């Protein structure tokens, strides 16, 4: 298990009051048994930007497919790629999760990015567009 970043509570809407911690972790299980199997190339390109995607996202979307889960989206200018990180929140009513944890990460093309913003759930935070 590795510490990755801290969530910015100001960007979390209704979840701000429910969180039991701001810390986000990546477990060995998710890294080795999911991410490196299904998204290895994407992980290798995005791994140095994970903290930035979580701490300074372009969008945070409340995932409509998974309870208490947020989708962090960011265009990473250095590599000209769109990163998506899915974070399971650790909230007061969840006895199983004591830390917020990364479920998966991947890169999205422009079409999939727009579909995610439009269809995957409610936007709870959006960065100012320059």
TORLUM-901341 format. One record per residue (C-alpha): residue in one letter; x, z negated, y. Coordinates in nm, 2 decimals. Last residue first. Layout:
BEGIN
(r 'A', (X, Z, Y)) ...
***
This chain:
BEGIN
(r 'X', (-0.85, 1.92, 2.93)) (r 'X', (-1.13, 1.80, 2.69)) (r 'X', (-1.20, 1.43, 2.72)) (r 'X', (-1.18, 1.28, 2.37)) (r 'X', (-1.50, 1.24, 2.17)) (r 'X', (-1.63, 0.93, 2.01)) (r 'X', (-1.94, 0.84, 1.79)) (r 'X', (-2.02, 1.20, 1.69)) (r 'X', (-2.30, 1.18, 1.45)) (r 'X', (-2.26, 1.33, 1.11)) (r 'X', (-2.10, 1.60, 0.90)) (r 'X', (-2.29, 1.90, 1.04)) (r 'X', (-2.17, 2.00, 1.39)) (r 'X', (-1.83, 1.84, 1.41)) (r 'X', (-1.75, 1.93, 1.05)) (r 'X', (-1.88, 2.29, 1.09)) (r 'X', (-1.66, 2.33, 1.40)) (r 'X', (-1.35, 2.20, 1.21)) (r 'X', (-1.45, 2.43, 0.91)) (r 'X', (-1.45, 2.73, 1.14)) (r 'X', (-1.13, 2.64, 1.32)) (r 'X', (-0.93, 2.58, 0.99)) (r 'X', (-0.91, 2.23, 0.86)) (r 'X', (-0.61, 2.03, 0.73)) (r 'X', (-0.66, 1.75, 0.49)) (r 'X', (-0.68, 1.37, 0.46)) (r 'X', (-0.84, 1.14, 0.21)) (r 'X', (-0.98, 0.79, 0.16)) (r 'X', (-0.77, 0.62, 0.42)) (r 'X', (-0.84, 0.25, 0.43)) (r 'X', (-0.98, -0.01, 0.66)) (r 'X', (-0.87, -0.35, 0.51)) (r 'X', (-1.04, -0.62, 0.31)) (r 'X', (-1.26, -0.38, 0.11)) (r 'X', (-1.47, -0.52, -0.18)) (r 'X', (-1.68, -0.78, 0.00)) (r 'X', (-1.83, -0.53, 0.24)) (r 'X', (-2.09, -0.71, 0.46)) (r 'X', (-1.83, -0.80, 0.73)) (r 'X', (-1.69, -0.45, 0.76)) (r 'X', (-1.38, -0.28, 0.61)) (r 'X', (-1.42, 0.08, 0.72)) (r 'X', (-1.35, 0.37, 0.48)) (r 'X', (-1.14, 0.62, 0.68)) (r 'X', (-1.15, 1.00, 0.64)) (r 'X', (-0.86, 1.19, 0.80)) (r 'X', (-0.90, 1.54, 0.93)) (r 'X', (-0.61, 1.73, 1.09)) (r 'X', (-0.64, 2.06, 1.27)) (r 'X', (-0.31, 2.26, 1.28)) (r 'X', (-0.09, 2.41, 1.56)) (r 'X', (0.22, 2.23, 1.42)) (r 'X', (0.32, 2.04, 1.74)) (r 'X', (-0.03, 2.08, 1.88)) (r 'X', (-0.20, 1.86, 1.62)) (r 'X', (-0.57, 1.93, 1.67)) (r 'X', (-0.75, 1.60, 1.59)) (r 'X', (-1.04, 1.49, 1.37)) (r 'X', (-1.11, 1.14, 1.24)) (r 'X', (-1.40, 1.11, 1.00)) (r 'X', (-1.56, 0.77, 0.97)) (r 'X', (-1.70, 0.58, 0.67)) (r 'X', (-1.94, 0.29, 0.67)) (r 'X', (-2.17, 0.46, 0.42)) (r 'X', (-2.06, 0.80, 0.28)) (r 'X', (-2.23, 1.14, 0.32)) (r 'X', (-2.33, 1.12, 0.69)) (r 'X', (-1.98, 1.04, 0.80)) (r 'X', (-1.98, 0.89, 1.15)) (r 'X', (-1.76, 1.13, 1.34)) (r 'X', (-1.46, 1.04, 1.55)) (r 'X', (-1.33, 1.33, 1.76)) (r 'X', (-1.02, 1.44, 1.94)) (r 'X', (-0.83, 1.15, 1.78)) (r 'X', (-0.57, 0.93, 1.95)) (r 'X', (-0.51, 0.62, 1.72)) (r 'X', (-0.62, 0.78, 1.40)) (r 'X', (-0.47, 1.13, 1.45)) (r 'X', (-0.16, 0.97, 1.60)) (r 'X', (-0.10, 0.74, 1.31)) (r 'X', (-0.14, 1.03, 1.06)) (r 'X', (0.09, 1.26, 1.26)) (r 'X', (0.41, 1.21, 1.05)) (r 'X', (0.21, 1.27, 0.73)) (r 'X', (0.04, 1.59, 0.85)) (r 'X', (0.27, 1.86, 0.70)) (r 'X', (0.35, 1.68, 0.38)) (r 'X', (-0.01, 1.57, 0.35)) (r 'X', (-0.13, 1.93, 0.38)) (r 'X', (0.11, 2.05, 0.11)) (r 'X', (0.01, 1.76, -0.12)) (r 'X', (-0.37, 1.79, -0.07)) (r 'X', (-0.53, 1.77, -0.42)) (r 'X', (-0.27, 1.58, -0.63)) (r 'X', (-0.07, 1.42, -0.35)) (r 'X', (-0.40, 1.31, -0.18)) (r 'X', (-0.59, 1.19, -0.49)) (r 'X', (-0.40, 0.98, -0.75)) (r 'X', (-0.08, 0.92, -0.57)) (r 'X', (-0.19, 0.86, -0.21)) (r 'X', (-0.53, 0.71, -0.29)) (r 'X', (-0.38, 0.48, -0.56)) (r 'X', (-0.08, 0.39, -0.35)) (r 'X', (-0.31, 0.26, -0.08)) (r 'X', (-0.31, 0.40, 0.27)) (r 'X', (-0.39, 0.12, 0.52)) (r 'X', (-0.57, 0.10, 0.85)) (r 'X', (-0.56, -0.23, 1.04)) (r 'X', (-0.83, -0.32, 1.29)) (r 'X', (-0.97, -0.60, 1.08)) (r 'X', (-1.31, -0.75, 0.99)) (r 'X', (-1.50, -0.48, 1.16)) (r 'X', (-1.87, -0.53, 1.22)) (r 'X', (-1.87, -0.57, 1.60)) (r 'X', (-1.69, -0.25, 1.67)) (r 'X', (-1.89, -0.06, 1.41)) (r 'X', (-2.17, 0.01, 1.65)) (r 'X', (-1.95, 0.23, 1.87)) (r 'X', (-1.60, 0.27, 1.72)) (r 'X', (-1.40, 0.41, 2.01)) (r 'X', (-1.35, 0.08, 2.20)) (r 'X', (-1.23, -0.07, 1.87)) (r 'X', (-0.92, 0.14, 1.86)) (r 'X', (-0.82, 0.13, 1.49)) (r 'X', (-0.47, 0.02, 1.41)) (r 'X', (-0.23, 0.24, 1.22)) (r 'X', (-0.07, 0.32, 0.89)) (r 'X', (0.01, 0.00, 0.69)) (r 'X', (0.13, 0.09, 0.34)) (r 'X', (0.00, 0.00, 0.00)) 
***
